[in-house]
Amino acid sequence: MHYKFDVQGGDFTKAGDASSRVKKILQQIGAGPEIVRRVAIACYEAEMNVVIHAHRGTVALDADLARVTITVEDAGPGIEDIDQAMTPGFSTAPDSVREMGFGAGMGLPNMKNCSSELIIESQKGVGTTVRMIFDNA
């Protein structure tokens, strides 16, 4: 099955909506609580990165009995140094976002820890694609 949700950059009032919908869909199809938890955490982190850093983006869910794949694509500034961005605590979020309690620099590390596989492709000035695979085993 395939679902796709739009995410608007800068819209903190709707931040988390896509990941909540992903979580509900996985629960409805009978996914186990552990994979639902891992997907929900990682999806939320990726969605928040779109809200914080990009103009707009999408969250796509593909799921079957063997695995769940979340693909998040955005139109934003891109990630200049992916290795540096993977460092816990590293953040390029503006102070205004940090004052709201976001942008602590744990998003990408949390995505990596929750997923079975994390693939990040980014082009400066174009945007970023994050693909997270969660094995159901």
Secondary structure, 3 states (H helix, E strand, C coil): CEEEEEEECCCCCCCCHHHHHHHHHHHHCCCCHHHHHHHHHHHHHHHHHHHHHCCEEEEEEEECCCEEEEEEEEECCCCCCHHHHCCCCCCCCCHHHHCCCCCCCCHHHHHHHHCCEEEEEEECCCEEEEEEEEECC
